Amino acid sequence: MSICGNFISSIDLVTPRQLVSIKALSTSLDINAKSECLRLFDCDLRKLTVTSAAHFIADLRGRLIRQKALSSDAFEWVLERPGVAGSTMES
């Protein structure tokens, strides 16, 4: 199946619900969904297939999870180390 839905029925194209998810996730990640879709899939966002949109959503979710995990780990690392700027622990 094609990534880009130029030659498939509208039934197989990205759903409105998927577009909402993509928009919300890309906003949380501070990225441009249309540009990222073109970069990853070489396809206009509204012409993605349902399957490709699902992969795009999974990719964005993974990025958001990693971003949150990294920021959380970094925050905890700072709190655990005395003398590090922002640390709540005193030497």
Biopython code that builds the backbone (N, CA, C, O; Angstrom):
import numpy as np
from Bio.PDB.StructureBuilder import StructureBuilder

atoms = [
    (1, "MET", "N", (0.843, -1.196, 0.000)),
    (1, "MET", "CA", (0.000, 0.000, 0.000)),
    (1, "MET", "C", (0.879, 1.248, 0.000)),
    (1, "MET", "O", (1.935, 1.279, 0.633)),
    (2, "SER", "N", (0.449, 2.226, -0.686)),
    (2, "SER", "CA", (1.185, 3.477, -0.803)),
    (2, "SER", "C", (1.117, 4.279, 0.493)),
    (2, "SER", "O", (0.129, 4.224, 1.226)),
    (3, "ILE", "N", (2.174, 5.015, 0.755)),
    (3, "ILE", "CA", (2.200, 5.914, 1.912)),
    (3, "ILE", "C", (1.316, 7.119, 1.637)),
    (3, "ILE", "O", (0.606, 7.602, 2.518)),
    (4, "CYS", "N", (1.370, 7.587, 0.417)),
    (4, "CYS", "CA", (0.627, 8.768, 0.016)),
    (4, "CYS", "C", (-0.605, 8.330, -0.774)),
    (4, "CYS", "O", (-0.512, 7.499, -1.677)),
    (5, "GLY", "N", (-1.741, 8.890, -0.429)),
    (5, "GLY", "CA", (-2.991, 8.434, -1.014)),
    (5, "GLY", "C", (-3.403, 9.097, -2.302)),
    (5, "GLY", "O", (-4.575, 9.430, -2.477)),
    (6, "ASN", "N", (-2.464, 9.298, -3.213)),
    (6, "ASN", "CA", (-2.807, 9.936, -4.478)),
    (6, "ASN", "C", (-3.727, 9.078, -5.339)),
    (6, "ASN", "O", (-4.546, 9.606, -6.091)),
    (7, "PHE", "N", (-3.594, 7.757, -5.233)),
    (7, "PHE", "CA", (-4.338, 6.878, -6.123)),
    (7, "PHE", "C", (-5.216, 5.879, -5.372)),
    (7, "PHE", "O", (-5.513, 4.806, -5.897)),
    (8, "ILE", "N", (-5.631, 6.213, -4.161)),
    (8, "ILE", "CA", (-6.494, 5.316, -3.413)),
    (8, "ILE", "C", (-7.759, 6.046, -3.009)),
    (8, "ILE", "O", (-7.826, 7.274, -3.061)),
    (9, "SER", "N", (-8.753, 5.286, -2.611)),
    (9, "SER", "CA", (-10.046, 5.897, -2.290)),
    (9, "SER", "C", (-9.959, 6.730, -1.023)),
    (9, "SER", "O", (-9.055, 6.558, -0.206)),
    (10, "SER", "N", (-10.908, 7.629, -0.878)),
    (10, "SER", "CA", (-10.932, 8.505, 0.296)),
    (10, "SER", "C", (-11.150, 7.722, 1.580)),
    (10, "SER", "O", (-10.856, 8.224, 2.664)),
    (11, "ILE", "N", (-11.665, 6.493, 1.476)),
    (11, "ILE", "CA", (-11.862, 5.648, 2.652)),
    (11, "ILE", "C", (-10.527, 5.310, 3.304)),
    (11, "ILE", "O", (-10.448, 5.167, 4.524)),
    (12, "ASP", "N", (-9.480, 5.184, 2.496)),
    (12, "ASP", "CA", (-8.162, 4.805, 2.995)),
    (12, "ASP", "C", (-7.312, 5.993, 3.445)),
    (12, "ASP", "O", (-6.195, 5.807, 3.928)),
    (13, "LEU", "N", (-7.833, 7.206, 3.290)),
    (13, "LEU", "CA", (-7.058, 8.385, 3.664)),
    (13, "LEU", "C", (-7.152, 8.674, 5.159)),
    (13, "LEU", "O", (-8.072, 8.226, 5.843)),
    (14, "VAL", "N", (-6.185, 9.425, 5.637)),
    (14, "VAL", "CA", (-6.117, 9.819, 7.042)),
    (14, "VAL", "C", (-7.489, 10.299, 7.533)),
    (14, "VAL", "O", (-8.199, 11.008, 6.820)),
    (15, "THR", "N", (-7.847, 9.910, 8.743)),
    (15, "THR", "CA", (-9.156, 10.270, 9.283)),
    (15, "THR", "C", (-9.081, 11.607, 10.026)),
    (15, "THR", "O", (-7.996, 12.027, 10.430)),
    (16, "PRO", "N", (-10.217, 12.273, 10.207)),
    (16, "PRO", "CA", (-10.215, 13.517, 10.989)),
    (16, "PRO", "C", (-9.671, 13.309, 12.407)),
    (16, "PRO", "O", (-8.979, 14.171, 12.949)),
    (17, "ARG", "N", (-9.990, 12.165, 12.991)),
    (17, "ARG", "CA", (-9.499, 11.877, 14.346)),
    (17, "ARG", "C", (-7.968, 11.751, 14.359)),
    (17, "ARG", "O", (-7.310, 12.224, 15.286)),
    (18, "GLN", "N", (-7.415, 11.118, 13.336)),
    (18, "GLN", "CA", (-5.959, 11.008, 13.236)),
    (18, "GLN", "C", (-5.321, 12.386, 13.059)),
    (18, "GLN", "O", (-4.277, 12.672, 13.646)),
    (19, "LEU", "N", (-5.951, 13.236, 12.250)),
    (19, "LEU", "CA", (-5.423, 14.593, 12.053)),
    (19, "LEU", "C", (-5.405, 15.377, 13.360)),
    (19, "LEU", "O", (-4.465, 16.127, 13.622)),
    (20, "VAL", "N", (-6.438, 15.209, 14.179)),
    (20, "VAL", "CA", (-6.487, 15.881, 15.480)),
    (20, "VAL", "C", (-5.347, 15.374, 16.364)),
    (20, "VAL", "O", (-4.683, 16.166, 17.033)),
    (21, "SER", "N", (-5.119, 14.067, 16.369)),
    (21, "SER", "CA", (-4.034, 13.492, 17.167)),
    (21, "SER", "C", (-2.675, 14.011, 16.704)),
    (21, "SER", "O", (-1.826, 14.370, 17.519)),
    (22, "ILE", "N", (-2.483, 14.046, 15.399)),
    (22, "ILE", "CA", (-1.219, 14.534, 14.841)),
    (22, "ILE", "C", (-1.001, 15.993, 15.224)),
    (22, "ILE", "O", (0.100, 16.377, 15.617)),
    (23, "LYS", "N", (-2.035, 16.795, 15.111)),
    (23, "LYS", "CA", (-1.929, 18.218, 15.463)),
    (23, "LYS", "C", (-1.583, 18.390, 16.940)),
    (23, "LYS", "O", (-0.704, 19.180, 17.284)),
    (24, "ALA", "N", (-2.270, 17.654, 17.816)),
    (24, "ALA", "CA", (-2.024, 17.778, 19.256)),
    (24, "ALA", "C", (-0.605, 17.336, 19.614)),
    (24, "ALA", "O", (0.085, 18.009, 20.380)),
    (25, "LEU", "N", (-0.182, 16.223, 19.067)),
    (25, "LEU", "CA", (1.165, 15.722, 19.368)),
    (25, "LEU", "C", (2.243, 16.650, 18.823)),
    (25, "LEU", "O", (3.227, 16.930, 19.507)),
    (26, "SER", "N", (2.063, 17.124, 17.606)),
    (26, "SER", "CA", (3.077, 18.014, 17.028)),
    (26, "SER", "C", (3.136, 19.342, 17.776)),
    (26, "SER", "O", (4.209, 19.930, 17.911)),
    (27, "THR", "N", (2.005, 19.812, 18.255)),
    (27, "THR", "CA", (1.991, 21.028, 19.061)),
    (27, "THR", "C", (2.752, 20.807, 20.366)),
    (27, "THR", "O", (3.532, 21.662, 20.785)),
    (28, "SER", "N", (2.527, 19.673, 21.003)),
    (28, "SER", "CA", (3.239, 19.343, 22.246)),
    (28, "SER", "C", (4.744, 19.244, 22.025)),
    (28, "SER", "O", (5.536, 19.587, 22.903)),
    (29, "LEU", "N", (5.127, 18.775, 20.849)),
    (29, "LEU", "CA", (6.547, 18.627, 20.519)),
    (29, "LEU", "C", (7.139, 19.899, 19.921)),
    (29, "LEU", "O", (8.346, 19.982, 19.696)),
    (30, "ASP", "N", (6.295, 20.879, 19.668)),
    (30, "ASP", "CA", (6.710, 22.145, 19.058)),
    (30, "ASP", "C", (7.347, 21.913, 17.680)),
    (30, "ASP", "O", (8.400, 22.465, 17.363)),
    (31, "ILE", "N", (6.677, 21.080, 16.872)),
    (31, "ILE", "CA", (7.128, 20.851, 15.500)),
    (31, "ILE", "C", (5.966, 21.128, 14.543)),
    (31, "ILE", "O", (4.801, 21.106, 14.941)),
    (32, "ASN", "N", (6.295, 21.383, 13.304)),
    (32, "ASN", "CA", (5.300, 21.621, 12.275)),
    (32, "ASN", "C", (4.916, 20.279, 11.649)),
    (32, "ASN", "O", (5.728, 19.642, 10.978)),
    (33, "ALA", "N", (3.673, 19.860, 11.874)),
    (33, "ALA", "CA", (3.217, 18.550, 11.417)),
    (33, "ALA", "C", (3.305, 18.412, 9.892)),
    (33, "ALA", "O", (3.707, 17.363, 9.389)),
    (34, "LYS", "N", (2.938, 19.450, 9.167)),
    (34, "LYS", "CA", (2.967, 19.376, 7.700)),
    (34, "LYS", "C", (4.390, 19.195, 7.186)),
    (34, "LYS", "O", (4.643, 18.358, 6.320)),
    (35, "SER", "N", (5.313, 19.983, 7.724)),
    (35, "SER", "CA", (6.718, 19.884, 7.307)),
    (35, "SER", "C", (7.307, 18.533, 7.674)),
    (35, "SER", "O", (8.041, 17.933, 6.889)),
    (36, "GLU", "N", (6.982, 18.059, 8.869)),
    (36, "GLU", "CA", (7.507, 16.776, 9.324)),
    (36, "GLU", "C", (6.958, 15.627, 8.484)),
    (36, "GLU", "O", (7.676, 14.673, 8.183)),
    (37, "CYS", "N", (5.700, 15.719, 8.111)),
    (37, "CYS", "CA", (5.089, 14.713, 7.255)),
    (37, "CYS", "C", (5.774, 14.687, 5.890)),
    (37, "CYS", "O", (6.059, 13.617, 5.353)),
    (38, "LEU", "N", (6.034, 15.852, 5.340)),
    (38, "LEU", "CA", (6.740, 15.924, 4.057)),
    (38, "LEU", "C", (8.145, 15.350, 4.178)),
    (38, "LEU", "O", (8.614, 14.648, 3.282)),
    (39, "ARG", "N", (8.811, 15.649, 5.283)),
    (39, "ARG", "CA", (10.174, 15.169, 5.486)),
    (39, "ARG", "C", (10.216, 13.642, 5.626)),
    (39, "ARG", "O", (11.051, 12.976, 5.013)),
    (40, "LEU", "N", (9.310, 13.103, 6.434)),
    (40, "LEU", "CA", (9.325, 11.663, 6.706)),
    (40, "LEU", "C", (8.707, 10.815, 5.601)),
    (40, "LEU", "O", (9.225, 9.752, 5.258)),
    (41, "PHE", "N", (7.600, 11.293, 5.049)),
    (41, "PHE", "CA", (6.830, 10.479, 4.117)),
    (41, "PHE", "C", (6.821, 11.009, 2.685)),
    (41, "PHE", "O", (6.315, 10.351, 1.775)),
    (42, "ASP", "N", (7.383, 12.202, 2.492)),
    (42, "ASP", "CA", (7.348, 12.841, 1.176)),
    (42, "ASP", "C", (5.915, 12.907, 0.668)),
    (42, "ASP", "O", (5.623, 12.583, -0.483)),
    (43, "CYS", "N", (5.023, 13.341, 1.570)),
    (43, "CYS", "CA", (3.596, 13.328, 1.268)),
    (43, "CYS", "C", (2.902, 14.445, 2.047)),
    (43, "CYS", "O", (3.275, 14.752, 3.179)),
    (44, "ASP", "N", (1.902, 15.039, 1.434)),
    (44, "ASP", "CA", (1.076, 16.027, 2.118)),
    (44, "ASP", "C", (0.320, 15.340, 3.258)),
    (44, "ASP", "O", (-0.141, 14.210, 3.100)),
    (45, "LEU", "N", (0.194, 15.997, 4.376)),
    (45, "LEU", "CA", (-0.446, 15.434, 5.564)),
    (45, "LEU", "C", (-1.841, 14.889, 5.269)),
    (45, "LEU", "O", (-2.187, 13.800, 5.728)),
    (46, "ARG", "N", (-2.634, 15.620, 4.524)),
    (46, "ARG", "CA", (-4.011, 15.206, 4.244)),
    (46, "ARG", "C", (-4.116, 14.088, 3.206)),
    (46, "ARG", "O", (-5.206, 13.579, 2.947)),
    (47, "LYS", "N", (-2.987, 13.709, 2.614)),
    (47, "LYS", "CA", (-2.989, 12.621, 1.639)),
    (47, "LYS", "C", (-2.347, 11.349, 2.179)),
    (47, "LYS", "O", (-2.140, 10.392, 1.433)),
    (48, "LEU", "N", (-2.027, 11.333, 3.486)),
    (48, "LEU", "CA", (-1.504, 10.114, 4.090)),
    (48, "LEU", "C", (-2.580, 9.041, 4.106)),
    (48, "LEU", "O", (-3.769, 9.343, 4.206)),
    (49, "THR", "N", (-2.160, 7.804, 4.007)),
    (49, "THR", "CA", (-3.107, 6.711, 4.187)),
    (49, "THR", "C", (-3.377, 6.551, 5.688)),
    (49, "THR", "O", (-2.631, 7.066, 6.520)),
    (50, "VAL", "N", (-4.430, 5.846, 6.012)),
    (50, "VAL", "CA", (-4.765, 5.578, 7.413)),
    (50, "VAL", "C", (-3.596, 4.895, 8.111)),
    (50, "VAL", "O", (-3.241, 5.246, 9.237)),
    (51, "THR", "N", (-3.002, 3.917, 7.434)),
    (51, "THR", "CA", (-1.886, 3.172, 8.023)),
    (51, "THR", "C", (-0.667, 4.062, 8.235)),
    (51, "THR", "O", (-0.027, 4.004, 9.286)),
    (52, "SER", "N", (-0.350, 4.873, 7.252)),
    (52, "SER", "CA", (0.796, 5.779, 7.377)),
    (52, "SER", "C", (0.554, 6.805, 8.479)),
    (52, "SER", "O", (1.471, 7.147, 9.225)),
    (53, "ALA", "N", (-0.665, 7.288, 8.580)),
    (53, "ALA", "CA", (-1.001, 8.228, 9.644)),
    (53, "ALA", "C", (-0.834, 7.573, 11.011)),
    (53, "ALA", "O", (-0.363, 8.208, 11.955)),
    (54, "ALA", "N", (-1.218, 6.306, 11.116)),
    (54, "ALA", "CA", (-1.050, 5.578, 12.374)),
    (54, "ALA", "C", (0.432, 5.458, 12.729)),
    (54, "ALA", "O", (0.804, 5.592, 13.895)),
    (55, "HIS", "N", (1.274, 5.208, 11.732)),
    (55, "HIS", "CA", (2.721, 5.141, 11.974)),
    (55, "HIS", "C", (3.266, 6.508, 12.388)),
    (55, "HIS", "O", (4.121, 6.601, 13.269)),
    (56, "PHE", "N", (2.772, 7.556, 11.754)),
    (56, "PHE", "CA", (3.198, 8.915, 12.084)),
    (56, "PHE", "C", (2.818, 9.242, 13.530)),
    (56, "PHE", "O", (3.626, 9.799, 14.274)),
    (57, "ILE", "N", (1.608, 8.900, 13.922)),
    (57, "ILE", "CA", (1.142, 9.135, 15.294)),
    (57, "ILE", "C", (2.006, 8.349, 16.281)),
    (57, "ILE", "O", (2.393, 8.881, 17.321)),
    (58, "ALA", "N", (2.307, 7.108, 15.969)),
    (58, "ALA", "CA", (3.158, 6.296, 16.852)),
    (58, "ALA", "C", (4.543, 6.921, 16.994)),
    (58, "ALA", "O", (5.111, 6.949, 18.086)),
    (59, "ASP", "N", (5.083, 7.422, 15.882)),
    (59, "ASP", "CA", (6.387, 8.078, 15.914)),
    (59, "ASP", "C", (6.343, 9.324, 16.797)),
    (59, "ASP", "O", (7.229, 9.537, 17.625)),
    (60, "LEU", "N", (5.309, 10.145, 16.617)),
    (60, "LEU", "CA", (5.186, 11.370, 17.417)),
    (60, "LEU", "C", (4.997, 11.046, 18.899)),
    (60, "LEU", "O", (5.576, 11.711, 19.758)),
    (61, "ARG", "N", (4.191, 10.031, 19.199)),
    (61, "ARG", "CA", (4.000, 9.614, 20.601)),
    (61, "ARG", "C", (5.316, 9.156, 21.212)),
    (61, "ARG", "O", (5.634, 9.499, 22.351)),
    (62, "GLY", "N", (6.072, 8.383, 20.455)),
    (62, "GLY", "CA", (7.376, 7.923, 20.934)),
    (62, "GLY", "C", (8.307, 9.076, 21.233)),
    (62, "GLY", "O", (9.005, 9.080, 22.247)),
    (63, "ARG", "N", (8.313, 10.050, 20.348)),
    (63, "ARG", "CA", (9.153, 11.235, 20.573)),
    (63, "ARG", "C", (8.728, 11.985, 21.825)),
    (63, "ARG", "O", (9.567, 12.427, 22.610)),
    (64, "LEU", "N", (7.414, 12.124, 22.007)),
    (64, "LEU", "CA", (6.909, 12.838, 23.177)),
    (64, "LEU", "C", (7.262, 12.092, 24.464)),
    (64, "LEU", "O", (7.653, 12.707, 25.456)),
    (65, "ILE", "N", (7.126, 10.787, 24.444)),
    (65, "ILE", "CA", (7.482, 9.981, 25.617)),
    (65, "ILE", "C", (8.972, 10.128, 25.929)),
    (65, "ILE", "O", (9.349, 10.323, 27.085)),
    (66, "ARG", "N", (9.819, 10.035, 24.901)),
    (66, "ARG", "CA", (11.263, 10.197, 25.117)),
    (66, "ARG", "C", (11.590, 11.587, 25.624)),
    (66, "ARG", "O", (12.425, 11.751, 26.513)),
    (67, "GLN", "N", (10.927, 12.597, 25.054)),
    (67, "GLN", "CA", (11.171, 13.973, 25.486)),
    (67, "GLN", "C", (10.809, 14.147, 26.955)),
    (67, "GLN", "O", (11.567, 14.737, 27.724)),
    (68, "LYS", "N", (9.654, 13.634, 27.335)),
    (68, "LYS", "CA", (9.218, 13.751, 28.734)),
    (68, "LYS", "C", (10.130, 12.947, 29.654)),
    (68, "LYS", "O", (10.455, 13.400, 30.752)),
    (69, "ALA", "N", (10.542, 11.765, 29.223)),
    (69, "ALA", "CA", (11.430, 10.943, 30.041)),
    (69, "ALA", "C", (12.770, 11.634, 30.231)),
    (69, "ALA", "O", (13.321, 11.638, 31.332)),
    (70, "LEU", "N", (13.293, 12.216, 29.164)),
    (70, "LEU", "CA", (14.575, 12.904, 29.265)),
    (70, "LEU", "C", (14.483, 14.115, 30.172)),
    (70, "LEU", "O", (15.367, 14.342, 30.998)),
    (71, "SER", "N", (13.430, 14.889, 30.026)),
    (71, "SER", "CA", (13.308, 16.084, 30.866)),
    (71, "SER", "C", (13.066, 15.691, 32.314)),
    (71, "SER", "O", (13.550, 16.367, 33.222)),
    (72, "SER", "N", (12.329, 14.615, 32.548)),
    (72, "SER", "CA", (12.078, 14.125, 33.897)),
    (72, "SER", "C", (13.367, 13.592, 34.516)),
    (72, "SER", "O", (13.678, 13.899, 35.666)),
    (73, "ASP", "N", (14.122, 12.787, 33.749)),
    (73, "ASP", "CA", (15.387, 12.244, 34.242)),
    (73, "ASP", "C", (16.375, 13.364, 34.558)),
    (73, "ASP", "O", (17.064, 13.330, 35.577)),
    (74, "ALA", "N", (16.434, 14.348, 33.675)),
    (74, "ALA", "CA", (17.357, 15.462, 33.888)),
    (74, "ALA", "C", (16.977, 16.222, 35.148)),
    (74, "ALA", "O", (17.851, 16.614, 35.922)),
    (75, "PHE", "N", (15.694, 16.434, 35.361)),
    (75, "PHE", "CA", (15.232, 17.151, 36.538)),
    (75, "PHE", "C", (15.582, 16.374, 37.799)),
    (75, "PHE", "O", (16.078, 16.952, 38.765)),
    (76, "GLU", "N", (15.329, 15.076, 37.799)),
    (76, "GLU", "CA", (15.649, 14.245, 38.966)),
    (76, "GLU", "C", (17.151, 14.191, 39.200)),
    (76, "GLU", "O", (17.598, 14.188, 40.347)),
    (77, "TRP", "N", (17.931, 14.149, 38.135)),
    (77, "TRP", "CA", (19.385, 14.122, 38.251)),
    (77, "TRP", "C", (19.875, 15.370, 38.961)),
    (77, "TRP", "O", (20.736, 15.296, 39.838)),
    (78, "VAL", "N", (19.327, 16.519, 38.581)),
    (78, "VAL", "CA", (19.726, 17.784, 39.211)),
    (78, "VAL", "C", (19.352, 17.772, 40.690)),
    (78, "VAL", "O", (20.145, 18.196, 41.531)),
    (79, "LEU", "N", (18.164, 17.295, 41.012)),
    (79, "LEU", "CA", (17.713, 17.286, 42.402)),
    (79, "LEU", "C", (18.549, 16.356, 43.280)),
    (79, "LEU", "O", (18.686, 16.599, 44.479)),
    (80, "GLU", "N", (19.100, 15.308, 42.705)),
    (80, "GLU", "CA", (19.864, 14.338, 43.477)),
    (80, "GLU", "C", (21.298, 14.767, 43.729)),
    (80, "GLU", "O", (21.974, 14.134, 44.540)),
    (81, "ARG", "N", (21.792, 15.798, 43.085)),
    (81, "ARG", "CA", (23.197, 16.172, 43.185)),
    (81, "ARG", "C", (23.393, 17.493, 43.923)),
    (81, "ARG", "O", (22.969, 18.550, 43.457)),
    (82, "PRO", "N", (24.039, 17.414, 45.074)),
    (82, "PRO", "CA", (24.335, 18.640, 45.818)),
    (82, "PRO", "C", (25.266, 19.544, 45.016)),
    (82, "PRO", "O", (26.171, 19.074, 44.327)),
    (83, "GLY", "N", (25.030, 20.817, 45.117)),
    (83, "GLY", "CA", (25.893, 21.782, 44.467)),
    (83, "GLY", "C", (25.566, 22.055, 43.014)),
    (83, "GLY", "O", (26.151, 22.961, 42.420)),
    (84, "VAL", "N", (24.659, 21.310, 42.424)),
    (84, "VAL", "CA", (24.255, 21.549, 41.039)),
    (84, "VAL", "C", (23.210, 22.646, 41.058)),
    (84, "VAL", "O", (22.302, 22.627, 41.889)),
    (85, "ALA", "N", (23.330, 23.597, 40.152)),
    (85, "ALA", "CA", (22.394, 24.716, 40.112)),
    (85, "ALA", "C", (20.957, 24.205, 40.110)),
    (85, "ALA", "O", (20.601, 23.352, 39.297)),
    (86, "GLY", "N", (20.149, 24.712, 40.998)),
    (86, "GLY", "CA", (18.743, 24.317, 41.082)),
    (86, "GLY", "C", (18.514, 23.157, 42.017)),
    (86, "GLY", "O", (17.366, 22.783, 42.254)),
    (87, "SER", "N", (19.579, 22.568, 42.562)),
    (87, "SER", "CA", (19.432, 21.440, 43.463)),
    (87, "SER", "C", (18.797, 21.874, 44.763)),
    (87, "SER", "O", (19.089, 22.957, 45.269)),
    (88, "THR", "N", (17.928, 21.037, 45.308)),
    (88, "THR", "CA", (17.264, 21.352, 46.577)),
    (88, "THR", "C", (18.069, 20.829, 47.754)),
    (88, "THR", "O", (17.775, 21.152, 48.905)),
    (89, "MET", "N", (19.073, 20.030, 47.472)),
    (89, "MET", "CA", (19.875, 19.450, 48.543)),
    (89, "MET", "C", (21.076, 20.337, 48.815)),
    (89, "MET", "O", (21.685, 20.856, 47.878)),
    (90, "GLU", "N", (21.419, 20.516, 50.049)),
    (90, "GLU", "CA", (22.592, 21.304, 50.427)),
    (90, "GLU", "C", (23.756, 20.396, 50.725)),
    (90, "GLU", "O", (23.555, 19.265, 51.169)),
    (91, "SER", "N", (24.970, 20.858, 50.493)),
    (91, "SER", "CA", (26.174, 20.068, 50.804)),
    (91, "SER", "C", (26.435, 20.054, 52.283)),
    (91, "SER", "O", (27.403, 19.441, 52.734)),
]
sb = StructureBuilder()
sb.init_structure("model")
sb.init_model(0)
sb.init_chain("A")
sb.init_seg("    ")
for serial, (resi, resn, name, xyz) in enumerate(atoms, 1):
    if name == "N":
        sb.init_residue(resn, " ", resi, " ")
    sb.init_atom(name, np.array(xyz, "f"), 0.0, 1.0, " ", f" {name:<3s}", serial, name[0])
structure = sb.get_structure()
